[in-house]
Amino acid sequence: MGFFISLNFHNEDNLVGYKKDSSPWLTSVSRDQSCVVSHIYNKAIDPTSIQLNLSINGEEQTKMLYESVHKIPRILEHLTKYMTINKGDVLMTGSPFFNTLPLKAGDHISGRLFYDQRAMIKTETYIIKRE
């Protein structure tokens, strides 16, 4: 199993309406640079020891992966009831971060994954204004 960081953005204003009337979320979660993904870290590590750091314009939040609402073993158990998961498949599990700020053009966002107090993965992006 490997790990990566995804900075996945959505338009909250659109999403509220889509949730209300059960519409597809496509235009809320799919737009230019809406899902920046790091390289994959493929070494065997204990997922309960992974620390995640999210920074928005220098304001940092840090959480342990085990603080996520849905734990990795439970997610895998649930998914494998409905589909085959093959080597190389990518699963995005969500985030343990509870309060992210509204984003605007020019904001700098970075995510880091730490294991054993060492930064193993880092990815970053800037929010662009869509013309």
RALIN-V198974 format. One record per residue. N is the residue number from 1. RES is the residue in one small letter. SS is DSSP state (alpha for helix, beta for strand, coil for the rest). PHI is phi in whole degrees, -180 to 180 (999 if undefined). OMEGA is omega in radians with two decimals (* if undefined). Layout:
# RALIN-V198974
[[N	RES	SS	PHI	OMEGA] [N	RES	SS	PHI	OMEGA]]
This chain:
# RALIN-V198974
[[1	m	coil	999	3.08] [2	g	coil	-116	-3.14] [3	f	beta	-130	3.04] [4	f	coil	-148	3.07] [5	i	coil	-112	3.06] [6	s	beta	-121	3.00] [7	l	beta	-98	-2.97] [8	n	beta	-109	-3.05] [9	f	coil	-112	3.04] [10	h	coil	-141	3.10] [11	n	coil	-92	-3.05] [12	e	alpha	-61	3.14] [13	d	alpha	-61	3.11] [14	n	alpha	-67	-3.04] [15	l	alpha	-63	3.13] [16	v	alpha	-59	3.13] [17	g	alpha	-66	3.13] [18	y	alpha	-65	3.12] [19	k	alpha	-64	-3.08] [20	k	alpha	-62	-3.09] [21	d	alpha	-107	3.09] [22	s	coil	58	3.10] [23	s	coil	-78	3.04] [24	p	coil	-61	-3.07] [25	w	coil	-91	-2.96] [26	l	alpha	-48	-3.06] [27	t	alpha	-76	3.08] [28	s	alpha	-85	-3.04] [29	v	alpha	-110	-3.09] [30	s	coil	-125	3.04] [31	r	coil	-160	-3.11] [32	d	coil	-51	3.10] [33	q	coil	54	-3.11] [34	s	coil	-86	3.14] [35	c	beta	-151	3.13] [36	v	beta	-86	-3.06] [37	v	beta	-122	3.10] [38	s	coil	-79	2.97] [39	h	coil	-69	-3.14] [40	i	coil	-96	3.07] [41	y	beta	-94	-2.97] [42	n	coil	-104	3.14] [43	k	coil	-87	3.14] [44	a	coil	-69	3.09] [45	i	coil	-139	3.13] [46	d	coil	-81	-3.09] [47	p	alpha	-60	-3.13] [48	t	alpha	-74	3.13] [49	s	alpha	-104	-3.13] [50	i	beta	-86	3.07] [51	q	beta	-111	3.12] [52	l	beta	-112	3.12] [53	n	beta	-128	3.07] [54	l	beta	-118	3.13] [55	s	beta	-126	3.06] [56	i	beta	-122	-3.09] [57	n	coil	53	3.10] [58	g	coil	87	3.10] [59	e	beta	-85	-2.99] [60	e	beta	-102	2.97] [61	q	beta	-127	3.12] [62	t	beta	-131	3.12] [63	k	beta	-142	3.00] [64	m	beta	-86	3.14] [65	l	alpha	-58	-3.13] [66	y	alpha	-66	3.09] [67	e	alpha	-81	3.10] [68	s	coil	-60	3.13] [69	v	coil	-61	-3.13] [70	h	coil	-106	-3.09] [71	k	coil	-81	-3.07] [72	i	alpha	-56	-3.14] [73	p	alpha	-59	3.13] [74	r	alpha	-68	3.10] [75	i	alpha	-62	-3.14] [76	l	alpha	-63	3.11] [77	e	alpha	-59	-3.13] [78	h	alpha	-66	-3.08] [79	l	alpha	-63	-3.09] [80	t	coil	-71	2.99] [81	k	coil	-73	-3.01] [82	y	coil	-116	-3.08] [83	m	coil	-154	3.05] [84	t	coil	-89	3.07] [85	i	coil	-106	-3.08] [86	n	coil	-105	3.05] [87	k	coil	-55	-3.13] [88	g	coil	95	3.08] [89	d	coil	-67	-3.13] [90	v	coil	-111	3.08] [91	l	coil	-119	3.08] [92	m	coil	-105	-2.94] [93	t	coil	-99	-3.07] [94	g	coil	103	-2.97] [95	s	coil	-132	3.02] [96	p	coil	-82	-3.12] [97	f	coil	-79	-3.03] [98	f	coil	-99	-3.01] [99	n	coil	-133	3.04] [100	t	coil	-100	-3.06] [101	l	coil	-85	2.99] [102	p	coil	-61	-3.10] [103	l	coil	-105	3.11] [104	k	coil	-138	-3.14] [105	a	coil	-53	3.12] [106	g	coil	95	3.12] [107	d	coil	-63	3.10] [108	h	beta	-105	-3.11] [109	i	beta	-123	3.04] [110	s	beta	-137	3.07] [111	g	beta	-130	3.11] [112	r	beta	-134	3.07] [113	l	beta	-115	3.12] [114	f	beta	-112	3.00] [115	y	beta	-137	-3.12] [116	d	coil	56	3.11] [117	q	coil	63	3.08] [118	r	beta	-118	3.08] [119	a	beta	-71	-3.12] [120	m	beta	-102	-3.11] [121	i	beta	-141	3.01] [122	k	beta	-143	3.01] [123	t	beta	-142	-3.12] [124	e	beta	-155	3.11] [125	t	beta	-159	2.98] [126	y	beta	-115	3.05] [127	i	coil	-74	3.13] [128	i	coil	-101	3.06] [129	k	coil	-83	-3.14] [130	r	coil	-83	-3.12] [131	e	coil	-82	*]]
